[in-house]
Amino acid sequence: MGIFTSFLPIILFIIIYVGSGLYFLAKSIPNAFGQISPVIAIIPSIILGWLLNKGSSNDRMDLFLKG
C-alpha cells in the first residue's frame, strides 16, 4: 500500500495532463497538449502529495522545499 500511495501524485499529474490533451485532441482542437500548462496540471498533484505526507505543516513544507 505504501508504494502505491507514493506514486499517486505523479499518476494524478499524468491523468490530468494526458487526459486533457487527449480530450482536446478528440475535440479536434489544435495544439491539444498545449491547451493546459504542465504547471497547472502539477498543482493538484502537489496538493495531493502534501496531504499524503505525514507530520506537521512545517515539517511538510520543509520536506517539500528540500525536494
MITI-415276 format. One record per residue (C-alpha): residue number from 0; chain; x, y, z. Coordinates in Angstrom, 1 decimal. Layout:
BEGIN
NUM/A/X/Y/Z .
...
This chain:
BEGIN
0/A/0.0/0.0/0.0 .
1/A/2.8/2.4/0.8 .
2/A/4.5/2.1/-2.6 .
3/A/1.2/2.7/-4.4 .
4/A/0.3/5.8/-2.4 .
5/A/3.8/7.3/-3.0 .
6/A/3.1/7.2/-6.8 .
7/A/-0.4/8.8/-6.5 .
8/A/0.8/12.4/-7.1 .
9/A/2.6/11.5/-10.4 .
10/A/-0.2/9.3/-11.5 .
11/A/-2.6/12.2/-10.9 .
12/A/-0.4/14.5/-12.9 .
13/A/-0.3/12.1/-15.8 .
14/A/-4.0/11.6/-15.7 .
15/A/-4.7/15.3/-15.7 .
16/A/-2.2/16.3/-18.4 .
17/A/-2.5/13.4/-20.8 .
18/A/-6.3/13.1/-20.2 .
19/A/-6.9/16.8/-21.0 .
20/A/-4.6/16.5/-24.0 .
21/A/-6.5/13.5/-25.3 .
22/A/-9.8/15.3/-24.6 .
23/A/-8.8/18.3/-26.6 .
24/A/-7.4/16.1/-29.4 .
25/A/-10.7/14.3/-29.6 .
26/A/-12.4/17.7/-29.9 .
27/A/-10.1/18.5/-32.8 .
28/A/-8.6/21.5/-31.1 .
29/A/-5.2/22.5/-32.5 .
30/A/-2.2/22.1/-30.2 .
31/A/-4.2/19.8/-27.9 .
32/A/-1.5/19.2/-25.3 .
33/A/-0.6/22.8/-25.2 .
34/A/-4.1/23.9/-24.1 .
35/A/-3.3/23.1/-20.4 .
36/A/0.0/24.1/-19.0 .
37/A/2.0/21.4/-17.2 .
38/A/2.3/23.9/-14.3 .
39/A/-1.5/24.0/-13.9 .
40/A/-1.6/20.2/-14.1 .
41/A/1.0/19.7/-11.4 .
42/A/-0.8/21.9/-8.8 .
43/A/-3.4/19.2/-7.8 .
44/A/-0.5/16.7/-7.6 .
45/A/1.5/18.9/-5.2 .
46/A/-1.6/19.3/-3.1 .
47/A/-2.2/15.6/-3.0 .
48/A/1.5/14.9/-2.1 .
49/A/1.2/17.5/0.6 .
50/A/-1.9/15.8/2.1 .
51/A/-0.4/12.3/1.9 .
52/A/2.7/13.3/3.8 .
53/A/2.7/12.7/7.5 .
54/A/3.8/15.3/10.0 .
55/A/3.1/18.9/10.9 .
56/A/2.6/21.6/8.3 .
57/A/6.1/23.0/9.0 .
58/A/7.6/19.5/8.5 .
59/A/5.8/19.0/5.2 .
60/A/6.8/22.5/4.0 .
61/A/10.5/21.8/4.8 .
62/A/10.4/18.4/3.1 .
63/A/8.7/20.0/0.0 .
64/A/11.2/22.8/-0.3 .
65/A/14.2/20.4/0.2 .
66/A/12.8/18.3/-2.7 .
